Amino acid sequence: MGKTVIAVNAGPRKGWNTDTLITEAISGAESTGAEVKRFDLYRLERYTGCISCFGCKRERNKGHCVCRDGLTPVLDAIRASDGLIIGSPNYLGALTASFRALYKRLVFQNLTYSRQ
Ligand SMILES: Cc1cc2nc3c(=O)[nH]c(=O)nc-3n(C[C@H](O)[C@H](O)[C@H](O)COP(=O)(O)O)c2cc1C
């Protein structure tokens, strides 16, 4: 069965370096038979980083972020995927704030505070 890959463009500018590199990476993944879905973070509905609500730590939520905003479809798609491509410009020595917000939501939902 073909692989599903998510491509996240964490840069705001169309036609510039990050956009170009992401587009090329997508072509590469597609050339191997993967199905690629692309998300341009700066074109999504408004979203935030982790708000520390701890909803994801509730038993019934099973490590899923409960915040509903522009990132929800991205988090769902990454969860169901086989691979992830991330492209971000360097802004002040770091990945963009838009990417950091996604990263916090993506990682924190999977962290456990229980001892077992
Ligand atoms: C807010 C901001 C901060 C930046 N900080 C850095 C930096 O710390 N180091 C660097 O080498 N370039 C920095 N740059 C330059 C960008 O990384 C560079 O222009 C990059 O090509 C932008 O990606 P893009 O072509 O996809 O828009 C910064 C640009 C902006 C707008």
The ligand as a MOL file (V3000), in Angstrom:
LIG
                    3D

  0  0  0     0  0            999 V3000
M  V30 BEGIN CTAB
M  V30 COUNTS 31 33 0 0 0
M  V30 BEGIN ATOM
M  V30 1 C 11.9230 37.9270 10.9390 0
M  V30 2 C 13.1260 37.3760 10.1780 0
M  V30 3 C 14.2180 36.8980 10.8750 0
M  V30 4 C 15.3200 36.3520 10.1920 0
M  V30 5 N 16.3560 35.8520 10.9160 0
M  V30 6 C 17.4020 35.2610 10.2530 0
M  V30 7 C 18.4950 34.6940 10.9920 0
M  V30 8 O 18.5250 34.6870 12.2040 0
M  V30 9 N 19.5060 34.1280 10.2940 0
M  V30 10 C 19.5050 34.0940 8.9170 0
M  V30 11 O 20.4550 33.5500 8.3350 0
M  V30 12 N 18.4890 34.6120 8.1960 0
M  V30 13 C 17.4390 35.1820 8.8310 0
M  V30 14 N 16.3990 35.7310 8.1200 0
M  V30 15 C 16.4100 35.6150 6.6530 0
M  V30 16 C 15.5580 34.4370 6.1530 0
M  V30 17 O 15.8710 33.2410 6.8240 0
M  V30 18 C 15.7960 34.2390 4.6640 0
M  V30 19 O 15.4260 35.4130 3.9800 0
M  V30 20 C 15.0110 33.0610 4.1240 0
M  V30 21 O 15.3770 32.8270 2.7800 0
M  V30 22 C 13.5120 33.3130 4.2130 0
M  V30 23 O 12.8020 32.2060 3.6980 0
M  V30 24 P 11.9250 32.3750 2.3670 0
M  V30 25 O 12.8600 32.6050 1.2340 0
M  V30 26 O 11.2090 31.0500 2.2370 0
M  V30 27 O 10.9610 33.4820 2.6150 0
M  V30 28 C 15.3150 36.3090 8.7740 0
M  V30 29 C 14.2050 36.8410 8.0740 0
M  V30 30 C 13.1290 37.3660 8.7530 0
M  V30 31 C 11.9240 37.8990 7.9810 0
M  V30 END ATOM
M  V30 BEGIN BOND
M  V30 1 1 1 2
M  V30 2 1 2 3
M  V30 3 2 2 30
M  V30 4 2 3 4
M  V30 5 1 4 5
M  V30 6 1 4 28
M  V30 7 2 5 6
M  V30 8 1 6 7
M  V30 9 1 6 13
M  V30 10 2 7 8
M  V30 11 1 7 9
M  V30 12 1 9 10
M  V30 13 2 10 11
M  V30 14 1 10 12
M  V30 15 2 12 13
M  V30 16 1 13 14
M  V30 17 1 14 15
M  V30 18 1 14 28
M  V30 19 1 15 16
M  V30 20 1 16 17
M  V30 21 1 16 18
M  V30 22 1 18 19
M  V30 23 1 18 20
M  V30 24 1 20 21
M  V30 25 1 20 22
M  V30 26 1 22 23
M  V30 27 1 23 24
M  V30 28 2 24 25
M  V30 29 1 24 26
M  V30 30 1 24 27
M  V30 31 2 28 29
M  V30 32 1 29 30
M  V30 33 1 30 31
M  V30 END BOND
M  V30 END CTAB
M  END
